[in-house]
Amino acid sequence: MKSVLCDIYSDAVNTAARMESHGEPGRIHVSEEFAFHVQNRMDMTGDDLGGIVFEEREEIEIKGKGMMKTYFLEKA
């Protein structure tokens, strides 16, 4: 089980580290998958989670992942 968890978390940590180099100071940079799941949760519950919105960015090249669509998480 430990190796499975390490594989899961290492991929997420590696992706986050690589996305960080494409971010901007003071802004929260998230993956399309994260934005999708949070938006889906907000739609299902009717909760805007304090007024957060996702600002779409152009696709970026993430080493080991290829082209990824990413977003900035913003407060409306």
N, CA, C, O and CB atoms as a CASP TS submission, in Angstrom:
PFRMAT TS
TARGET T0000
AUTHOR 0000-0000-0000
METHOD Language model
MODEL 1
PARENT N/A
ATOM      1  N   MET     1       0.824  -1.197   0.000  1.00  0.00           N
ATOM      2  CA  MET     1       0.000   0.000   0.000  1.00  0.00           C
ATOM      3  C   MET     1       0.862   1.253   0.000  1.00  0.00           C
ATOM      4  O   MET     1       0.532   2.236  -0.664  1.00  0.00           O
ATOM      5  CB  MET     1      -0.934   0.002   1.203  1.00  0.00           C
ATOM      6  N   LYS     2       1.964   1.224   0.740  1.00  0.00           N
ATOM      7  CA  LYS     2       2.823   2.407   0.836  1.00  0.00           C
ATOM      8  C   LYS     2       3.318   2.849  -0.537  1.00  0.00           C
ATOM      9  O   LYS     2       3.313   4.043  -0.836  1.00  0.00           O
ATOM     10  CB  LYS     2       4.015   2.125   1.754  1.00  0.00           C
ATOM     11  N   SER     3       3.745   1.906  -1.375  1.00  0.00           N
ATOM     12  CA  SER     3       4.266   2.295  -2.688  1.00  0.00           C
ATOM     13  C   SER     3       3.176   2.911  -3.564  1.00  0.00           C
ATOM     14  O   SER     3       3.456   3.811  -4.356  1.00  0.00           O
ATOM     15  CB  SER     3       4.879   1.085  -3.394  1.00  0.00           C
ATOM     16  N   VAL     4       1.946   2.435  -3.432  1.00  0.00           N
ATOM     17  CA  VAL     4       0.836   3.001  -4.204  1.00  0.00           C
ATOM     18  C   VAL     4       0.599   4.443  -3.775  1.00  0.00           C
ATOM     19  O   VAL     4       0.450   5.323  -4.623  1.00  0.00           O
ATOM     20  CB  VAL     4      -0.458   2.159  -4.020  1.00  0.00           C
ATOM     21  N   LEU     5       0.562   4.698  -2.462  1.00  0.00           N
ATOM     22  CA  LEU     5       0.352   6.061  -1.973  1.00  0.00           C
ATOM     23  C   LEU     5       1.505   6.972  -2.400  1.00  0.00           C
ATOM     24  O   LEU     5       1.283   8.121  -2.782  1.00  0.00           O
ATOM     25  CB  LEU     5       0.208   6.066  -0.438  1.00  0.00           C
ATOM     26  N   CYS     6       2.725   6.462  -2.335  1.00  0.00           N
ATOM     27  CA  CYS     6       3.878   7.268  -2.758  1.00  0.00           C
ATOM     28  C   CYS     6       3.770   7.621  -4.235  1.00  0.00           C
ATOM     29  O   CYS     6       4.070   8.748  -4.629  1.00  0.00           O
ATOM     30  CB  CYS     6       5.198   6.515  -2.487  1.00  0.00           C
ATOM     31  N   ASP     7       3.345   6.668  -5.050  1.00  0.00           N
ATOM     32  CA  ASP     7       3.188   6.926  -6.488  1.00  0.00           C
ATOM     33  C   ASP     7       2.118   7.983  -6.729  1.00  0.00           C
ATOM     34  O   ASP     7       2.301   8.874  -7.559  1.00  0.00           O
ATOM     35  CB  ASP     7       2.828   5.628  -7.238  1.00  0.00           C
ATOM     36  N   ILE     8       1.005   7.888  -6.010  1.00  0.00           N
ATOM     37  CA  ILE     8      -0.087   8.852  -6.180  1.00  0.00           C
ATOM     38  C   ILE     8       0.368  10.244  -5.749  1.00  0.00           C
ATOM     39  O   ILE     8       0.211  11.209  -6.496  1.00  0.00           O
ATOM     40  CB  ILE     8      -1.333   8.419  -5.368  1.00  0.00           C
ATOM     41  N   TYR     9       0.927  10.346  -4.557  1.00  0.00           N
ATOM     42  CA  TYR     9       1.338  11.647  -4.046  1.00  0.00           C
ATOM     43  C   TYR     9       2.530  12.201  -4.808  1.00  0.00           C
ATOM     44  O   TYR     9       2.609  13.410  -5.029  1.00  0.00           O
ATOM     45  CB  TYR     9       1.670  11.549  -2.573  1.00  0.00           C
ATOM     46  N   SER    10       3.477  11.326  -5.222  1.00  0.00           N
ATOM     47  CA  SER    10       4.625  11.865  -5.937  1.00  0.00           C
ATOM     48  C   SER    10       4.204  12.498  -7.248  1.00  0.00           C
ATOM     49  O   SER    10       4.759  13.525  -7.638  1.00  0.00           O
ATOM     50  CB  SER    10       5.653  10.776  -6.191  1.00  0.00           C
ATOM     51  N   ASP    11       3.237  11.913  -7.937  1.00  0.00           N
ATOM     52  CA  ASP    11       2.783  12.500  -9.200  1.00  0.00           C
ATOM     53  C   ASP    11       2.161  13.863  -8.946  1.00  0.00           C
ATOM     54  O   ASP    11       2.434  14.816  -9.676  1.00  0.00           O
ATOM     55  CB  ASP    11       1.771  11.572  -9.905  1.00  0.00           C
ATOM     56  N   ALA    12       1.323  13.964  -7.913  1.00  0.00           N
ATOM     57  CA  ALA    12       0.682  15.247  -7.600  1.00  0.00           C
ATOM     58  C   ALA    12       1.717  16.292  -7.200  1.00  0.00           C
ATOM     59  O   ALA    12       1.636  17.448  -7.617  1.00  0.00           O
ATOM     60  CB  ALA    12      -0.350  15.073  -6.475  1.00  0.00           C
ATOM     61  N   VAL    13       2.683  15.883  -6.394  1.00  0.00           N
ATOM     62  CA  VAL    13       3.721  16.815  -5.947  1.00  0.00           C
ATOM     63  C   VAL    13       4.597  17.248  -7.116  1.00  0.00           C
ATOM     64  O   VAL    13       4.933  18.427  -7.235  1.00  0.00           O
ATOM     65  CB  VAL    13       4.583  16.176  -4.848  1.00  0.00           C
ATOM     66  N   ASN    14       4.969  16.309  -7.974  1.00  0.00           N
ATOM     67  CA  ASN    14       5.780  16.656  -9.148  1.00  0.00           C
ATOM     68  C   ASN    14       5.037  17.608 -10.074  1.00  0.00           C
ATOM     69  O   ASN    14       5.616  18.577 -10.565  1.00  0.00           O
ATOM     70  CB  ASN    14       6.179  15.392  -9.915  1.00  0.00           C
ATOM     71  N   THR    15       3.755  17.336 -10.315  1.00  0.00           N
ATOM     72  CA  THR    15       2.963  18.213 -11.179  1.00  0.00           C
ATOM     73  C   THR    15       2.858  19.607 -10.570  1.00  0.00           C
ATOM     74  O   THR    15       3.020  20.603 -11.276  1.00  0.00           O
ATOM     75  CB  THR    15       1.556  17.624 -11.408  1.00  0.00           C
ATOM     76  N   ALA    16       2.589  19.690  -9.265  1.00  0.00           N
ATOM     77  CA  ALA    16       2.480  20.992  -8.595  1.00  0.00           C
ATOM     78  C   ALA    16       3.796  21.754  -8.678  1.00  0.00           C
ATOM     79  O   ALA    16       3.798  22.961  -8.921  1.00  0.00           O
ATOM     80  CB  ALA    16       2.068  20.811  -7.122  1.00  0.00           C
ATOM     81  N   ALA    17       4.904  21.069  -8.481  1.00  0.00           N
ATOM     82  CA  ALA    17       6.212  21.732  -8.550  1.00  0.00           C
ATOM     83  C   ALA    17       6.480  22.266  -9.950  1.00  0.00           C
ATOM     84  O   ALA    17       7.028  23.357 -10.110  1.00  0.00           O
ATOM     85  CB  ALA    17       7.330  20.763  -8.136  1.00  0.00           C
ATOM     86  N   ARG    18       6.101  21.510 -10.944  1.00  0.00           N
ATOM     87  CA  ARG    18       6.321  21.956 -12.329  1.00  0.00           C
ATOM     88  C   ARG    18       5.379  23.089 -12.712  1.00  0.00           C
ATOM     89  O   ARG    18       5.757  23.986 -13.466  1.00  0.00           O
ATOM     90  CB  ARG    18       6.141  20.787 -13.298  1.00  0.00           C
ATOM     91  N   MET    19       4.149  23.049 -12.193  1.00  0.00           N
ATOM     92  CA  MET    19       3.199  24.144 -12.452  1.00  0.00           C
ATOM     93  C   MET    19       3.665  25.427 -11.789  1.00  0.00           C
ATOM     94  O   MET    19       3.421  26.519 -12.302  1.00  0.00           O
ATOM     95  CB  MET    19       1.791  23.775 -11.951  1.00  0.00           C
ATOM     96  N   GLU    20       4.338  25.299 -10.645  1.00  0.00           N
ATOM     97  CA  GLU    20       4.779  26.469  -9.890  1.00  0.00           C
ATOM     98  C   GLU    20       5.651  27.387 -10.746  1.00  0.00           C
ATOM     99  O   GLU    20       5.587  28.608 -10.610  1.00  0.00           O
ATOM    100  CB  GLU    20       5.546  26.034  -8.640  1.00  0.00           C
ATOM    101  N   SER    21       6.447  26.813 -11.609  1.00  0.00           N
ATOM    102  CA  SER    21       7.330  27.634 -12.443  1.00  0.00           C
ATOM    103  C   SER    21       6.556  28.436 -13.486  1.00  0.00           C
ATOM    104  O   SER    21       7.117  29.342 -14.104  1.00  0.00           O
ATOM    105  CB  SER    21       8.359  26.754 -13.137  1.00  0.00           C
ATOM    106  N   HIS    22       5.283  28.120 -13.690  1.00  0.00           N
ATOM    107  CA  HIS    22       4.442  28.844 -14.645  1.00  0.00           C
ATOM    108  C   HIS    22       3.436  29.762 -13.942  1.00  0.00           C
ATOM    109  O   HIS    22       2.610  30.399 -14.596  1.00  0.00           O
ATOM    110  CB  HIS    22       3.700  27.854 -15.541  1.00  0.00           C
ATOM    111  N   GLY    23       3.508  29.826 -12.620  1.00  0.00           N
ATOM    112  CA  GLY    23       2.561  30.630 -11.854  1.00  0.00           C
ATOM    113  C   GLY    23       2.958  32.090 -11.800  1.00  0.00           C
ATOM    114  O   GLY    23       3.913  32.523 -12.445  1.00  0.00           O
ATOM    115  N   GLU    24       2.206  32.833 -11.018  1.00  0.00           N
ATOM    116  CA  GLU    24       2.474  34.256 -10.792  1.00  0.00           C
ATOM    117  C   GLU    24       2.441  34.513  -9.293  1.00  0.00           C
ATOM    118  O   GLU    24       1.634  33.914  -8.582  1.00  0.00           O
ATOM    119  CB  GLU    24       1.434  35.165 -11.542  1.00  0.00           C
ATOM    120  N   PRO    25       3.305  35.394  -8.803  1.00  0.00           N
ATOM    121  CA  PRO    25       3.338  35.676  -7.363  1.00  0.00           C
ATOM    122  C   PRO    25       1.967  36.109  -6.831  1.00  0.00           C
ATOM    123  O   PRO    25       1.277  36.922  -7.446  1.00  0.00           O
ATOM    124  CB  PRO    25       4.373  36.762  -7.066  1.00  0.00           C
ATOM    125  N   GLY    26       1.595  35.559  -5.693  1.00  0.00           N
ATOM    126  CA  GLY    26       0.354  35.950  -5.040  1.00  0.00           C
ATOM    127  C   GLY    26      -0.911  35.357  -5.642  1.00  0.00           C
ATOM    128  O   GLY    26      -2.017  35.729  -5.250  1.00  0.00           O
ATOM    129  N   ARG    27      -0.759  34.434  -6.597  1.00  0.00           N
ATOM    130  CA  ARG    27      -1.924  33.818  -7.237  1.00  0.00           C
ATOM    131  C   ARG    27      -1.882  32.309  -7.047  1.00  0.00           C
ATOM    132  O   ARG    27      -0.806  31.714  -6.991  1.00  0.00           O
ATOM    133  CB  ARG    27      -1.978  34.170  -8.743  1.00  0.00           C
ATOM    134  N   ILE    28      -3.048  31.696  -6.949  1.00  0.00           N
ATOM    135  CA  ILE    28      -3.146  30.259  -6.755  1.00  0.00           C
ATOM    136  C   ILE    28      -3.364  29.611  -8.113  1.00  0.00           C
ATOM    137  O   ILE    28      -4.377  29.847  -8.773  1.00  0.00           O
ATOM    138  CB  ILE    28      -4.294  29.894  -5.763  1.00  0.00           C
ATOM    139  N   HIS    29      -2.409  28.800  -8.518  1.00  0.00           N
ATOM    140  CA  HIS    29      -2.402  28.150  -9.825  1.00  0.00           C
ATOM    141  C   HIS    29      -2.872  26.712  -9.636  1.00  0.00           C
ATOM    142  O   HIS    29      -2.271  25.968  -8.860  1.00  0.00           O
ATOM    143  CB  HIS    29      -0.978  28.202 -10.485  1.00  0.00           C
ATOM    144  N   VAL    30      -3.942  26.303 -10.337  1.00  0.00           N
ATOM    145  CA  VAL    30      -4.501  24.962 -10.154  1.00  0.00           C
ATOM    146  C   VAL    30      -4.656  24.253 -11.487  1.00  0.00           C
ATOM    147  O   VAL    30      -4.716  24.879 -12.545  1.00  0.00           O
ATOM    148  CB  VAL    30      -5.852  25.035  -9.439  1.00  0.00           C
ATOM    149  N   SER    31      -4.718  22.941 -11.410  1.00  0.00           N
ATOM    150  CA  SER    31      -4.892  22.121 -12.608  1.00  0.00           C
ATOM    151  C   SER    31      -6.353  22.144 -13.066  1.00  0.00           C
ATOM    152  O   SER    31      -7.254  22.522 -12.318  1.00  0.00           O
ATOM    153  CB  SER    31      -4.435  20.668 -12.341  1.00  0.00           C
ATOM    154  N   GLU    32      -6.551  21.729 -14.308  1.00  0.00           N
ATOM    155  CA  GLU    32      -7.905  21.622 -14.840  1.00  0.00           C
ATOM    156  C   GLU    32      -8.710  20.595 -14.052  1.00  0.00           C
ATOM    157  O   GLU    32      -9.901  20.791 -13.810  1.00  0.00           O
ATOM    158  CB  GLU    32      -7.872  21.245 -16.329  1.00  0.00           C
ATOM    159  N   GLU    33      -8.069  19.508 -13.655  1.00  0.00           N
ATOM    160  CA  GLU    33      -8.763  18.475 -12.881  1.00  0.00           C
ATOM    161  C   GLU    33      -9.247  19.022 -11.542  1.00  0.00           C
ATOM    162  O   GLU    33     -10.378  18.752 -11.137  1.00  0.00           O
ATOM    163  CB  GLU    33      -7.843  17.270 -12.652  1.00  0.00           C
ATOM    164  N   PHE    34      -8.409  19.783 -10.857  1.00  0.00           N
ATOM    165  CA  PHE    34      -8.808  20.387  -9.586  1.00  0.00           C
ATOM    166  C   PHE    34      -9.978  21.343  -9.801  1.00  0.00           C
ATOM    167  O   PHE    34     -10.968  21.285  -9.072  1.00  0.00           O
ATOM    168  CB  PHE    34      -7.619  21.130  -8.938  1.00  0.00           C
ATOM    169  N   ALA    35      -9.869  22.223 -10.798  1.00  0.00           N
ATOM    170  CA  ALA    35     -10.933  23.187 -11.080  1.00  0.00           C
ATOM    171  C   ALA    35     -12.244  22.468 -11.404  1.00  0.00           C
ATOM    172  O   ALA    35     -13.312  22.884 -10.954  1.00  0.00           O
ATOM    173  CB  ALA    35     -10.528  24.109 -12.248  1.00  0.00           C
ATOM    174  N   PHE    36     -12.160  21.391 -12.185  1.00  0.00           N
ATOM    175  CA  PHE    36     -13.351  20.629 -12.557  1.00  0.00           C
ATOM    176  C   PHE    36     -14.048  20.072 -11.319  1.00  0.00           C
ATOM    177  O   PHE    36     -15.263  20.205 -11.169  1.00  0.00           O
ATOM    178  CB  PHE    36     -12.980  19.488 -13.514  1.00  0.00           C
ATOM    179  N   HIS    37     -13.270  19.448 -10.433  1.00  0.00           N
ATOM    180  CA  HIS    37     -13.875  18.823  -9.251  1.00  0.00           C
ATOM    181  C   HIS    37     -14.464  19.856  -8.291  1.00  0.00           C
ATOM    182  O   HIS    37     -15.541  19.638  -7.737  1.00  0.00           O
ATOM    183  CB  HIS    37     -12.838  17.977  -8.520  1.00  0.00           C
ATOM    184  N   VAL    38     -13.783  20.957  -8.093  1.00  0.00           N
ATOM    185  CA  VAL    38     -14.310  21.998  -7.205  1.00  0.00           C
ATOM    186  C   VAL    38     -15.566  22.620  -7.815  1.00  0.00           C
ATOM    187  O   VAL    38     -16.559  22.823  -7.117  1.00  0.00           O
ATOM    188  CB  VAL    38     -13.239  23.090  -6.943  1.00  0.00           C
ATOM    189  N   GLN    39     -15.526  22.924  -9.121  1.00  0.00           N
ATOM    190  CA  GLN    39     -16.697  23.509  -9.783  1.00  0.00           C
ATOM    191  C   GLN    39     -17.880  22.547  -9.728  1.00  0.00           C
ATOM    192  O   GLN    39     -19.015  22.965  -9.500  1.00  0.00           O
ATOM    193  CB  GLN    39     -16.370  23.867 -11.248  1.00  0.00           C
ATOM    194  N   ASN    40     -17.614  21.264  -9.935  1.00  0.00           N
ATOM    195  CA  ASN    40     -18.667  20.251  -9.864  1.00  0.00           C
ATOM    196  C   ASN    40     -19.281  20.216  -8.467  1.00  0.00           C
ATOM    197  O   ASN    40     -20.500  20.134  -8.321  1.00  0.00           O
ATOM    198  CB  ASN    40     -18.109  18.863 -10.239  1.00  0.00           C
ATOM    199  N   ARG    41     -18.447  20.276  -7.459  1.00  0.00           N
ATOM    200  CA  ARG    41     -18.932  20.294  -6.065  1.00  0.00           C
ATOM    201  C   ARG    41     -19.796  21.529  -5.812  1.00  0.00           C
ATOM    202  O   ARG    41     -20.850  21.438  -5.183  1.00  0.00           O
ATOM    203  CB  ARG    41     -17.739  20.268  -5.070  1.00  0.00           C
ATOM    204  N   MET    42     -19.344  22.678  -6.305  1.00  0.00           N
ATOM    205  CA  MET    42     -20.115  23.913  -6.123  1.00  0.00           C
ATOM    206  C   MET    42     -21.462  23.809  -6.826  1.00  0.00           C
ATOM    207  O   MET    42     -22.478  24.239  -6.279  1.00  0.00           O
ATOM    208  CB  MET    42     -19.329  25.129  -6.656  1.00  0.00           C
ATOM    209  N   ASP    43     -21.483  23.246  -8.025  1.00  0.00           N
ATOM    210  CA  ASP    43     -22.732  23.091  -8.778  1.00  0.00           C
ATOM    211  C   ASP    43     -23.693  22.134  -8.068  1.00  0.00           C
ATOM    212  O   ASP    43     -24.898  22.379  -8.017  1.00  0.00           O
ATOM    213  CB  ASP    43     -22.439  22.582 -10.199  1.00  0.00           C
ATOM    214  N   MET    44     -23.154  21.051  -7.525  1.00  0.00           N
ATOM    215  CA  MET    44     -23.997  20.051  -6.868  1.00  0.00           C
ATOM    216  C   MET    44     -24.588  20.565  -5.564  1.00  0.00           C
ATOM    217  O   MET    44     -25.728  20.242  -5.231  1.00  0.00           O
ATOM    218  CB  MET    44     -23.200  18.791  -6.603  1.00  0.00           C
ATOM    219  N   THR    45     -23.832  21.355  -4.828  1.00  0.00           N
ATOM    220  CA  THR    45     -24.291  21.803  -3.510  1.00  0.00           C
ATOM    221  C   THR    45     -24.947  23.181  -3.536  1.00  0.00           C
ATOM    222  O   THR    45     -25.631  23.564  -2.586  1.00  0.00           O
ATOM    223  CB  THR    45     -23.132  21.823  -2.549  1.00  0.00           C
ATOM    224  N   GLY    46     -24.742  23.924  -4.617  1.00  0.00           N
ATOM    225  CA  GLY    46     -25.256  25.283  -4.675  1.00  0.00           C
ATOM    226  C   GLY    46     -24.445  26.248  -3.829  1.00  0.00           C
ATOM    227  O   GLY    46     -24.863  27.384  -3.607  1.00  0.00           O
ATOM    228  N   ASP    47     -23.300  25.808  -3.363  1.00  0.00           N
ATOM    229  CA  ASP    47     -22.422  26.622  -2.518  1.00  0.00           C
ATOM    230  C   ASP    47     -21.316  27.216  -3.388  1.00  0.00           C
ATOM    231  O   ASP    47     -20.628  26.491  -4.107  1.00  0.00           O
ATOM    232  CB  ASP    47     -21.815  25.774  -1.347  1.00  0.00           C
ATOM    233  N   ASP    48     -21.150  28.535  -3.320  1.00  0.00           N
ATOM    234  CA  ASP    48     -20.105  29.161  -4.147  1.00  0.00           C
ATOM    235  C   ASP    48     -18.754  29.194  -3.435  1.00  0.00           C
ATOM    236  O   ASP    48     -17.804  29.800  -3.931  1.00  0.00           O
ATOM    237  CB  ASP    48     -20.517  30.582  -4.528  1.00  0.00           C
ATOM    238  N   LEU    49     -18.667  28.541  -2.269  1.00  0.00           N
ATOM    239  CA  LEU    49     -17.423  28.437  -1.496  1.00  0.00           C
ATOM    240  C   LEU    49     -16.766  29.787  -1.277  1.00  0.00           C
ATOM    241  O   LEU    49     -15.555  29.941  -1.439  1.00  0.00           O
ATOM    242  CB  LEU    49     -16.450  27.510  -2.194  1.00  0.00           C
ATOM    243  N   GLY    50     -17.571  30.747  -0.912  1.00  0.00           N
ATOM    244  CA  GLY    50     -17.042  32.079  -0.623  1.00  0.00           C
ATOM    245  C   GLY    50     -16.811  32.923  -1.856  1.00  0.00           C
ATOM    246  O   GLY    50     -16.098  33.925  -1.795  1.00  0.00           O
ATOM    247  N   GLY    51     -17.394  32.541  -2.960  1.00  0.00           N
ATOM    248  CA  GLY    51     -17.289  33.340  -4.181  1.00  0.00           C
ATOM    249  C   GLY    51     -16.049  33.065  -5.013  1.00  0.00           C
ATOM    250  O   GLY    51     -15.537  33.966  -5.676  1.00  0.00           O
ATOM    251  N   ILE    52     -15.555  31.815  -4.985  1.00  0.00           N
ATOM    252  CA  ILE    52     -14.380  31.543  -5.809  1.00  0.00           C
ATOM    253  C   ILE    52     -14.776  31.292  -7.258  1.00  0.00           C
ATOM    254  O   ILE    52     -15.843  30.752  -7.549  1.00  0.00           O
ATOM    255  CB  ILE    52     -13.608  30.344  -5.259  1.00  0.00           C
ATOM    256  N   VAL    53     -13.908  31.687  -8.133  1.00  0.00           N
ATOM    257  CA  VAL    53     -14.070  31.457  -9.568  1.00  0.00           C
ATOM    258  C   VAL    53     -12.718  31.006 -10.116  1.00  0.00           C
ATOM    259  O   VAL    53     -11.686  31.181  -9.469  1.00  0.00           O
ATOM    260  CB  VAL    53     -14.590  32.754 -10.311  1.00  0.00           C
ATOM    261  N   PHE    54     -12.736  30.430 -11.302  1.00  0.00           N
ATOM    262  CA  PHE    54     -11.516  29.968 -11.940  1.00  0.00           C
ATOM    263  C   PHE    54     -11.263  30.785 -13.203  1.00  0.00           C
ATOM    264  O   PHE    54     -12.100  30.837 -14.104  1.00  0.00           O
ATOM    265  CB  PHE    54     -11.603  28.459 -12.269  1.00  0.00           C
ATOM    266  N   GLU    55     -10.107  31.415 -13.252  1.00  0.00           N
ATOM    267  CA  GLU    55      -9.696  32.187 -14.421  1.00  0.00           C
ATOM    268  C   GLU    55      -8.874  31.266 -15.323  1.00  0.00           C
ATOM    269  O   GLU    55      -7.783  30.831 -14.955  1.00  0.00           O
ATOM    270  CB  GLU    55      -8.873  33.467 -14.006  1.00  0.00           C
ATOM    271  N   GLU    56      -9.410  30.977 -16.504  1.00  0.00           N
ATOM    272  CA  GLU    56      -8.749  30.064 -17.430  1.00  0.00           C
ATOM    273  C   GLU    56      -7.474  30.680 -17.988  1.00  0.00           C
ATOM    274  O   GLU    56      -7.425  31.872 -18.290  1.00  0.00           O
ATOM    275  CB  GLU    56      -9.693  29.685 -18.570  1.00  0.00           C
ATOM    276  N   ARG    57      -6.455  29.862 -18.119  1.00  0.00           N
ATOM    277  CA  ARG    57      -5.190  30.278 -18.723  1.00  0.00           C
ATOM    278  C   ARG    57      -4.983  29.496 -20.014  1.00  0.00           C
ATOM    279  O   ARG    57      -5.692  28.528 -20.288  1.00  0.00           O
ATOM    280  CB  ARG    57      -3.995  30.058 -17.742  1.00  0.00           C
ATOM    281  N   GLU    58      -4.011  29.924 -20.794  1.00  0.00           N
ATOM    282  CA  GLU    58      -3.664  29.153 -21.984  1.00  0.00           C
ATOM    283  C   GLU    58      -3.014  27.850 -21.546  1.00  0.00           C
ATOM    284  O   GLU    58      -2.490  27.752 -20.437  1.00  0.00           O
ATOM    285  CB  GLU    58      -2.718  29.959 -22.926  1.00  0.00           C
ATOM    286  N   GLU    59      -3.049  26.851 -22.421  1.00  0.00           N
ATOM    287  CA  GLU    59      -2.381  25.598 -22.096  1.00  0.00           C
ATOM    288  C   GLU    59      -0.888  25.846 -21.964  1.00  0.00           C
ATOM    289  O   GLU    59      -0.310  26.670 -22.672  1.00  0.00           O
ATOM    290  CB  GLU    59      -2.665  24.522 -23.170  1.00  0.00           C
ATOM    291  N   ILE    60      -0.271  25.107 -21.032  1.00  0.00           N
ATOM    292  CA  ILE    60       1.169  25.233 -20.830  1.00  0.00           C
ATOM    293  C   ILE    60       1.799  23.847 -20.889  1.00  0.00           C
ATOM    294  O   ILE    60       1.147  22.842 -20.608  1.00  0.00           O
ATOM    295  CB  ILE    60       1.489  25.931 -19.474  1.00  0.00           C
ATOM    296  N   GLU    61       3.056  23.811 -21.253  1.00  0.00           N
ATOM    297  CA  GLU    61       3.804  22.558 -21.318  1.00  0.00           C
ATOM    298  C   GLU    61       4.329  22.231 -19.920  1.00  0.00           C
ATOM    299  O   GLU    61       5.086  23.003 -19.332  1.00  0.00           O
ATOM    300  CB  GLU    61       4.977  22.652 -22.352  1.00  0.00           C
ATOM    301  N   ILE    62       3.918  21.081 -19.401  1.00  0.00           N
ATOM    302  CA  ILE    62       4.378  20.617 -18.096  1.00  0.00           C
ATOM    303  C   ILE    62       5.247  19.385 -18.334  1.00  0.00           C
ATOM    304  O   ILE    62       4.785  18.383 -18.881  1.00  0.00           O
ATOM    305  CB  ILE    62       3.169  20.295 -17.131  1.00  0.00           C
ATOM    306  N   LYS    63       6.502  19.470 -17.918  1.00  0.00           N
ATOM    307  CA  LYS    63       7.447  18.366 -18.116  1.00  0.00           C
ATOM    308  C   LYS    63       6.868  17.066 -17.567  1.00  0.00           C
ATOM    309  O   LYS    63       6.424  17.005 -16.421  1.00  0.00           O
ATOM    310  CB  LYS    63       8.799  18.677 -17.438  1.00  0.00           C
ATOM    311  N   GLY    64       6.880  16.039 -18.394  1.00  0.00           N
ATOM    312  CA  GLY    64       6.376  14.737 -17.984  1.00  0.00           C
ATOM    313  C   GLY    64       4.875  14.581 -18.120  1.00  0.00           C
ATOM    314  O   GLY    64       4.353  13.477 -17.972  1.00  0.00           O
ATOM    315  N   LYS    65       4.168  15.676 -18.401  1.00  0.00           N
ATOM    316  CA  LYS    65       2.706  15.645 -18.525  1.00  0.00           C
ATOM    317  C   LYS    65       2.236  16.063 -19.917  1.00  0.00           C
ATOM    318  O   LYS    65       1.172  15.647 -20.375  1.00  0.00           O
ATOM    319  CB  LYS    65       2.074  16.554 -17.477  1.00  0.00           C
ATOM    320  N   GLY    66       3.031  16.877 -20.574  1.00  0.00           N
ATOM    321  CA  GLY    66       2.615  17.413 -21.864  1.00  0.00           C
ATOM    322  C   GLY    66       1.863  18.720 -21.671  1.00  0.00           C
ATOM    323  O   GLY    66       2.075  19.436 -20.692  1.00  0.00           O
ATOM    324  N   MET    67       0.986  19.017 -22.612  1.00  0.00           N
ATOM    325  CA  MET    67       0.216  20.256 -22.551  1.00  0.00           C
ATOM    326  C   MET    67      -0.915  20.099 -21.534  1.00  0.00           C
ATOM    327  O   MET    67      -1.661  19.121 -21.558  1.00  0.00           O
ATOM    328  CB  MET    67      -0.349  20.628 -23.952  1.00  0.00           C
ATOM    329  N   MET    68      -1.023  21.074 -20.650  1.00  0.00           N
ATOM    330  CA  MET    68      -2.078  21.056 -19.627  1.00  0.00           C
ATOM    331  C   MET    68      -2.786  22.399 -19.586  1.00  0.00           C
ATOM    332  O   MET    68      -2.157  23.453 -19.682  1.00  0.00           O
ATOM    333  CB  MET    68      -1.493  20.716 -18.236  1.00  0.00           C
ATOM    334  N   LYS    69      -4.097  22.345 -19.442  1.00  0.00           N
ATOM    335  CA  LYS    69      -4.874  23.555 -19.211  1.00  0.00           C
ATOM    336  C   LYS    69      -4.864  23.812 -17.719  1.00  0.00           C
ATOM    337  O   LYS    69      -5.113  22.908 -16.921  1.00  0.00           O
ATOM    338  CB  LYS    69      -6.339  23.426 -19.762  1.00  0.00           C
ATOM    339  N   THR    70      -4.578  25.032 -17.351  1.00  0.00           N
ATOM    340  CA  THR    70      -4.540  25.389 -15.937  1.00  0.00           C
ATOM    341  C   THR    70      -5.370  26.643 -15.697  1.00  0.00           C
ATOM    342  O   THR    70      -5.780  27.326 -16.636  1.00  0.00           O
ATOM    343  CB  THR    70      -3.086  25.602 -15.463  1.00  0.00           C
ATOM    344  N   TYR    71      -5.606  26.929 -14.427  1.00  0.00           N
ATOM    345  CA  TYR    71      -6.455  28.046 -14.024  1.00  0.00           C
ATOM    346  C   TYR    71      -5.825  28.768 -12.839  1.00  0.00           C
ATOM    347  O   TYR    71      -5.008  28.201 -12.113  1.00  0.00           O
ATOM    348  CB  TYR    71      -7.881  27.556 -13.669  1.00  0.00           C
ATOM    349  N   PHE    72      -6.214  30.018 -12.657  1.00  0.00           N
ATOM    350  CA  PHE    72      -5.937  30.710 -11.417  1.00  0.00           C
ATOM    351  C   PHE    72      -7.226  30.694 -10.617  1.00  0.00           C
ATOM    352  O   PHE    72      -8.301  30.963 -11.153  1.00  0.00           O
ATOM    353  CB  PHE    72      -5.416  32.174 -11.662  1.00  0.00           C
ATOM    354  N   LEU    73      -7.118  30.377  -9.334  1.00  0.00           N
ATOM    355  CA  LEU    73      -8.267  30.408  -8.445  1.00  0.00           C
ATOM    356  C   LEU    73      -8.372  31.847  -7.930  1.00  0.00           C
ATOM    357  O   LEU    73      -7.411  32.396  -7.392  1.00  0.00           O
ATOM    358  CB  LEU    73      -8.127  29.357  -7.256  1.00  0.00           C
ATOM    359  N   GLU    74      -9.537  32.438  -8.100  1.00  0.00           N
ATOM    360  CA  GLU    74      -9.754  33.850  -7.729  1.00  0.00           C
ATOM    361  C   GLU    74     -10.975  33.964  -6.839  1.00  0.00           C
ATOM    362  O   GLU    74     -11.846  33.094  -6.848  1.00  0.00           O
ATOM    363  CB  GLU    74      -9.925  34.742  -8.990  1.00  0.00           C
ATOM    364  N   LYS    75     -11.033  35.022  -6.084  1.00  0.00           N
ATOM    365  CA  LYS    75     -12.221  35.339  -5.295  1.00  0.00           C
ATOM    366  C   LYS    75     -13.027  36.362  -6.090  1.00  0.00           C
ATOM    367  O   LYS    75     -12.512  37.412  -6.475  1.00  0.00           O
ATOM    368  CB  LYS    75     -11.842  35.886  -3.857  1.00  0.00           C
ATOM    369  N   ALA    76     -14.296  36.041  -6.329  1.00  0.00           N
ATOM    370  CA  ALA    76     -15.146  36.921  -7.144  1.00  0.00           C
ATOM    371  C   ALA    76     -15.415  38.240  -6.442  1.00  0.00           C
ATOM    372  O   ALA    76     -16.112  39.097  -6.984  1.00  0.00           O
ATOM    373  CB  ALA    76     -16.469  36.232  -7.473  1.00  0.00           C
TER
END
